[in-house]
Amino acid sequence: MSIFADINLLFEKREQAKIVLEALSVEAMERDRSRLLLKTRGNELLMGFEAKDKGALRAALNSYLRLVKTADSVL
């Protein structure tokens, strides 16, 4: 059984979404208990999470959203 979560983040500019996507792509690899799919659509960053259990989903969400916040603050 898998658990899914989709998060769409809206940035002011398309370039910002692309920069954050590139920054996260380095970290977005399939792990033992979760994986992340990333893409942009205009100025949106689309994040698709899949995890084997609630704990893995929560950990992935916390990690990647913290990275998004850091990348956004640098911009």
C-alpha positions as CSV (number, residue, x, y, z in Angstrom):
1,M,0.0,0.0,0.0
2,S,1.3,3.5,-0.9
3,I,0.3,6.9,0.3
4,F,0.4,9.9,-2.0
5,A,0.5,13.7,-1.6
6,D,0.6,16.4,-4.2
7,I,1.7,19.9,-3.4
8,N,1.6,22.8,-5.9
9,L,3.7,25.9,-4.9
10,L,3.1,29.2,-6.7
11,F,6.1,31.5,-7.2
12,E,6.0,35.1,-8.4
13,K,8.1,34.2,-11.5
14,R,8.6,31.2,-13.7
15,E,12.4,31.5,-13.2
16,Q,12.0,31.1,-9.4
17,A,10.1,27.8,-9.8
18,K,12.7,26.5,-12.2
19,I,15.6,27.4,-9.9
20,V,13.9,25.7,-6.9
21,L,13.2,22.7,-9.1
22,E,16.8,22.4,-10.1
23,A,17.9,22.8,-6.5
24,L,15.5,20.0,-5.3
25,S,16.4,17.7,-8.3
26,V,19.8,17.1,-6.8
27,E,18.0,15.7,-3.7
28,A,15.0,14.1,-5.3
29,M,16.0,10.5,-5.7
30,E,14.0,7.4,-4.9
31,R,14.6,6.3,-1.4
32,D,13.7,3.0,0.3
33,R,10.4,4.3,1.7
34,S,9.5,7.3,-0.5
35,R,10.0,9.1,-3.8
36,L,9.4,12.6,-5.2
37,L,8.4,13.6,-8.7
38,L,9.0,17.3,-9.6
39,K,8.0,19.5,-12.5
40,T,7.1,23.0,-13.3
41,R,4.0,24.5,-15.0
42,G,4.5,28.2,-15.6
43,N,5.4,29.7,-12.2
44,E,4.2,26.7,-10.3
45,L,6.4,24.0,-8.8
46,L,4.5,20.7,-8.7
47,M,5.6,18.1,-6.2
48,G,4.3,14.6,-6.2
49,F,5.1,12.4,-3.1
50,E,4.7,8.7,-2.8
51,A,5.6,6.8,0.4
52,K,5.2,3.3,1.8
53,D,3.7,4.6,5.1
54,K,2.6,7.7,7.0
55,G,5.9,8.2,8.7
56,A,7.9,8.1,5.5
57,L,5.5,10.6,3.9
58,R,5.8,13.0,6.8
59,A,9.6,12.8,6.8
60,A,9.7,13.4,3.0
61,L,7.3,16.3,3.2
62,N,9.2,17.9,6.1
63,S,12.6,17.5,4.4
64,Y,11.6,18.8,0.9
65,L,9.4,21.6,2.2
66,R,12.3,22.8,4.4
67,L,14.6,22.7,1.3
68,V,12.0,24.7,-0.7
69,K,11.8,27.3,2.1
70,T,15.6,27.6,2.2
71,A,15.9,27.9,-1.6
72,D,13.1,30.5,-1.7
73,S,14.8,32.6,1.1
74,V,18.0,32.6,-0.9
75,L,16.2,33.9,-4.0
